[in-house]
Amino acid sequence: MVNELIHTHLKHEGGYKFSVTFDELPGTFHADEVAPLGKGWGPSPAMMLSSAVGHCLSSSLLFCLEKSKVPVKDVATDVETSLRRNEKGRWRVGDIKVRLNVTVSDSDKEKLDRCKGMFEDFCIVTESVREGIKVDVKVEKD
């Protein structure tokens, strides 16, 4: 990873829709809550977390296979993120199930098995979520 800090900026655009930019990347995308709270004009925070876990695991597996000189024909990842209420009735991410389908030749099965045993440990997002992440929050008035 080139930067040790990621700078993310959200700007309210109305309702629950926000524009999102990063100092490290050009461009803007939109995030929104799903109906009935928002209008679904972009991924919700839970959707972004789901995609971050899936993308990180896919990239980690792909990196291991490339380092092992395994030609990868395809990687397709499906992530199922369940939302459930906690004991206070608040919505929380309950669990995340990830299925990675990788297409490599049969002659590379042993190398794939080796990567399957180690790639998760190198996934920044998944391992951070598993361990729990300290989040400091400050609310300031302009």
Secondary structure as UniProt FT lines:
FT   STRAND          8..14
FT   TURN            15..16
FT   STRAND          17..22
FT   TURN            23..24
FT   STRAND          25..31
FT   TURN            35..37
FT   HELIX           45..67
FT   TURN            68..69
FT   STRAND          74..85
FT   TURN            87..88
FT   STRAND          91..103
FT   HELIX           106..108
FT   HELIX           109..116
FT   TURN            117..118
FT   HELIX           119..122
FT   HELIX           124..131
//
